[in-house]
Amino acid sequence: MSNRLHHWGGIVAGVLLVAAVFIAPNWISPGLGCFLAFLVMVVVFAWDAYTKPHREFRRHHVASVTAFHEGYWMVCESEAREALRLARKLPSKRTEAILASAVMLGSALMAMRRAAEVCEVLESVSAGMDGADTPQQAMGLAALHKLHCDALIRMERPEEAQAAAGLALQWAERGGDKAALLRHETEATMRGHAGDYKGMLESLRAVEAAMPTVRVERGRRALWSNQAAVYLDTFHPNRALLLLGKALTEEGCTGMDRSQLLTLRGYALDQLGRGGDAAEAHREAVEIQRRYLPPGDERLAYALVMLGQSLALSGNAEAARKALAEAEPFERSMSRGEQRELWHLRGVAALAAGDLENAETALRQTLDRVDTRRIPNHPDQAPILSALASTVERQGRTAEAEEIRERAQFIRECYADIE
């Protein structure tokens, strides 16, 4: 509606201006008045024709940004696709508009776990870019390559992800002070992927320090969530809970944001041995996602897996089995890390049910899915090893169980100095 008012308001103002220009010079020369009126009318309609594509683009781009922040990712995708189509036809600022709409489209697709489509969209856009003539264009290219890097990591294409990260850092250097956030975010991503958790925390703190006021509300909540995830990965649940508490009380927290934060909170409580509180947090996370997501949406799977693990660790074998049965149909669409968590759930669910043979098989298969070639002392091994030690011990293999526990403890101690 505001665009229509702007459009017709401009035309009315132009007509009034034409009338004024026509009447005022008539006392000198009627011909001059007509000529000036004609010129003004031409300028008014030419200006309207020139700016209309920009207004239409902006309308769809702003709609895509708003939908993304509210968690309506399908709406964001639709609006961003239309914005990208319009951006390619703009008479000016075309490159900036294409990059902005492509990044929003890629962000929506990533949120919906469609990493292959992210790569397809971003690669097609970057292929048509010769370079950057302004810091704003450089920043747009940095954001595009950073998102491409994230998608490639999810698809487990580390060498290509490293190349995309290099391009993101290269363009961020040319993007001025505003691109410092992207530089730190890219560094955090690659450090975390390499197992450098200390370095990842440093980069995330640098992002927070460089964050402008306009991005504080949503941006800091995401940063606190990411930092909490690092602390959880490295066995510091109390530090994670402090950050998650701040994130959950921050204004503007959407339903899906809250669900993700509650899943992390539940995992922290599981690490502290507070099974009842953990299961409550996981259940709330699952219920929120059921309200927000369409039936059968694969994004529900991870929350179900984490709920099932919490229930199994608390000894509630039947409830854990139900969560496992609901999550299993999504296995093929899961990332490698999520599949590993699913296998872990199979193991601890079997252990809770007293099915020790199947529990041991599932847990050993889970260990095989941990990327120890890239990170020899990968922290994800520790909880799996702890469950495996209990399984082996209950089968009467006490000495072997002790060796497995020592290995789990050694891995935990490798990350004791994370701060």
N, C-alpha and C positions, 0 to 999 in steps of 0.2 A: 504494500500500500504506500509506504514512504517513497518508493521509487516512482510510482505513478504520480504522486503529488509533486515530486521534484520535476518530473517530466512536463506535466501540464502547467505547473507553476512557471517553469522557464519559458514555455510558449506564450502564456498570458503576459508575462513581463515583457517578452519580446514584442508582442503586438502593441502593448501600451507604449513601448519605446518608439516603435514605428510611427504610431499616431502622433506622439509628441514631436518626433523629427519631421513628420509631414506638415503639421500645423504651424510649428514655430517659424520655419523659413518662408512660409507663404507670403508674408508681408513684403519679402524681398523679391521672391520669384516662385510662382507655383511649380515651374519645371524643376527647380532645385529641390524643392520639398519632395516632389515625387521621386526624384533620383535618389536622394538620401534615404527615403523610406524603403525604396527597393533594395538598396545596399544593406541596410540594417536587417531587413527580412531575410536576405540571403545568408548573412552572417549567423543569425539566430538559428535558422534551420540547418545550416552546415555544422554549427557547433553541436546541435542536438544529435545530428546523425553521427558525428565523430565520437561523442561521449557515450552514446547509448550502448555500444558493445562493452565498454568498461563497466557501466552500471550493471548490466546483465551478468557479466563475469563476477563482479564483486558480490552480487546478491547470492549467487550459487556458492561462491567460495566461503563467504561468511556463514551460510547455512551449513556447509560441510564441517567447518570448524566447530560451530555450536553443537551439531549433532555428535561429533566425535567426543567432545568434552562431556556430553550428557550420556555417553555410552550407547547411542543409537548408531551403530556402525554400519548397518545396511543403508540407512538414510544418508550417512556420511559418504558411503561409496557412491550412491546414486548422484548426490549433489556434486561430489568431486569429479566424477566422470563428465558431467555436464560442464562444470567449470573448466576442465581441461580441454574439452571440445571448443568452448568459446575462446579460451586463451589463445589457441592456435590461430584465431582470426582477428586478434586485436590489432589496431593500427599503430599502437605504441606500447612500450613496456611488455612486449610479448614474452620475452625470455623469462622475466621475473614471474609473470603470471603462470606460465607453463610449469616452472619449477615449483611454485607454491601449490598449485592444484595437484601436481604429480605426487608431491610429498604427502598431501592430505589423503589422496587415494591410496598410496602405499601404506600409510598409517592405518587406515581403515581395514585394508586387506590383512595386514599383520595382526590386528586385533582379532580378526576372524580366522586366524591361523591358516591363511592362504599364501604361504611364503613363496610358492612357485609363481603365483600370479604377480606378487610384489616384484620379483626379479624380472618378469616379462615386461611389466609396465615401466619400471625404472630403467631397464636396459634400453628400451625403445626410446625413451625420452632423452637419456644421456647420449645416445648415438647421434641425435640430431643437434647436439650442442657443440659448437666449435670452441667455446671457451667462455671466459667471463670478462666483460668490459668494465664492470663496476663492483665495488665491495658487496652490494646487495645480491648481484648474480653469483658471486663467489660463495656467499653464504648459502644461497639456494642450492648450489651444486654440492657444497659440503653436507647439507642436510640430506640431499638425495643419496649420496654415496654412503652416508652413515646408516640410513635406513636399508640400503642394499646390503651393507655388511651384516646387519642384524638378521635379515632374511637368509643370507647365505650360511650364517652360523646355525640357524634353525634347521637348515637343510643339510647340515654337516658337510659343508664344502669349505674347509678351513683355509686352503690356499687362496681361493677366490675371495673369501672374506677378508683375508689379510690385505689383498690387493685393493679391495674396495675401501678398507680402513685407511690405507695409505693415501688414496685419492681424497677421502674426506678430510684428512689432516692437511693435505696439500692445499686444498681450496679454503679450509678454515683459516690458514695462515694469511690468506689474501682477503679474508672477509671482515677485517677490522676487529674492533673490540667486541662487537656483538657476537662474533663467531667464537669467542673464547668458550662459551658453553658447549658448543658442538665439539670443539677440540677436546675438552675434558671428558665429555660423554663418550667419544670414540675411544679415547685412551682407557677409560674405565671398562668398556666392553671388551677390548682386546686383552687387557690385563686379567680380567676375570676369566676369559676363555683360556688363557695360558696358565691359570692356577695361581696367579700372583694376587692373592686376596688383600695383602697389605697395600699394594699399589692400586688396586681397584678402589679401596676405601679412600685413599689419598685423592684419587681422581674425582670420586663422588663428592668429597668435601670441597674440592676446588670448584666443582659445578655449583654447589650451594653458595659458596662465597662470591661467585661471579654472577649469580642469578639476579636479574633486575626485579624491582618491586612488583611489576605487573604480572610476573609469573610465580610469585611466592605461593599463592593459595594452592594451586594444583601441582606446581612444580616441586615444591618442597615435600608435599605428601608422597609423590612418586620417589623422590630421593630418599626419604626416610624408609620407604618400603624397600628400595634397593639395598640400602645399607643394612637394614634388618635382615634381609635375605643372606647377605654376606656373613653376618654374625651367626645366623642359624647354620649355614654351611660349615662354619668353623667352630661350632660348639660353644657359643656364647649367648645362650637364650635370654639371660637377664638383660643384657644390653639391647637385644632385639626387641624385647617387650617394652622397654622405655621408648624406643623410636616408634613402635607400632601404636603405643598409647597416644602419642602426639598426633600421629597420622589419622587415627580414628576419630579424634576430637576436632580436627581441623574443619573449618567451615567448607561447604561445597562438596562434600564427599558423596559421590554418586553411589547407587546401589551396587554396581559391579566393582567399583573401587573398594567399597566396604567388604564385599565378599572376598576379594583377593587378600585384603589385609587380615580378615578373620582367619583365612586359611593359614597364613603365616603365623598368626597368634596361636592358633591351635597347635601348630608344629612346635612352637617355642614351649608351650605348656606340656606337650608330650615329652620334650627333652628334659623338662624339670620333674617329670614323673607325676604330673597333675592330670591324670587321665580323664577324670570327670569333667573338669573345666575345659580340657582340650576337646573332648567330644562335643561339648556344648557349642564351642566356637565353630568347629567344623560343621555341625548340623545347621547352624545359622547361615554359614557361608553357602551350603548346598541349597537351603530353602530360598535364599535371595536369588541365586542363579536360576532356580526353577521358575521364579516369578519373572525374571528378566529375559530368559532365553526361550526360544521356541522348543517344543517337545523334540527330544532326540538330538539336541544340539551337542556336538562333540566337546564344546568348551566346558561342559559340566563334568567331564570325566576326571580331571585332575582333582577337583574338590571331593568327588566321590572316593577316589583312591586314598586321599589323605584322611578322610573320615574313616574309611575301612581300616587303615593302618592304626589309627588311634584306638578304634574299638578292639582290634585284635591284640594290641599291646596291653589293653586293659583286661583282656581275657574274655571279651564278649564275642565268642566265636560265631554265633549264629548271625548277629547283626553285621559282623565283618564279612561274612560270606555273602550276605545280601548286597552289601555295597560293592563287593567284588563282582558279583553277577551283573550288576547294573553297569559297571564300568567296562567290563570285558568287551562288549560289542564295539567299543571305540578304539580298540588296540591298534588297528591298522593305521588310523589317522593320527596317532600320538607321535610326539617327537621321541627320540631315543631316550632322553632323560625321563620322560613320562612313562614310556614302556618299562624302563628299569624300576620305577616306583610301583608299577602294576605288578611286576614279577616279585618285588619285595613284599607287596601285599599278599600275593598268593602264598609266599613262604610263611609269613607271620600268621596268616589266617589258618593255614594247615597246622602250624605249631599250637595255636590257641585251641584248635579242635583235637589235638593229640595225635594228629597224623604225621608222625615224626619223619617217616621215610620221604613222603612227598614234600614236607617242609624243607628237608635238607636238599633235595633235588632242586626245588625252586630257588632256594637261597644261593646255592652254588651257581646256578644259571644267572641269577641276578648279578653276582660278583663278576661273571664273565662279561657283562654288559658295561661295566665301569671302564672308562678310558684310562687305564693305568700306563699305557705307552706314552701318552701326552703328559700325564701327571702321575708319576709312580705312587706317591702317597695321597692319592685322591681322597678327599674327606668323605665322599659318599660311601666309601668302603666300610667305615666304622660302624654305623648302625646295622648294616647287613651282617658284618662279622659278629656283632654282639648277639643278634638273633640266631646266627648259625652256631655260636658257642653254646647257647642254651639248648638248641636242638641236639647237638652232639652229646652234650653232658647227660641229657635225659635218656640217651641211648646207652649210657654206661661208659662212654669213652672220655673219661675225666681228663687224662693227660692231654689229649688232642684239643679238648675244649679249653684248657688252660692256655695252650699255645695260641689258639685263635683269639682269646681275650687279650692276651699280651700284644698281639698284632693290632687289635682294635685300639688298645690304650696308647700304643706307640703313635698311631696315626692321629689320635686326638691331641697328643702332646706336641705334635708337629705344628699345631695351630694355636698353641696356648698363648703366644705373644701377640696375637691379633688384637689391636686396640681401636 
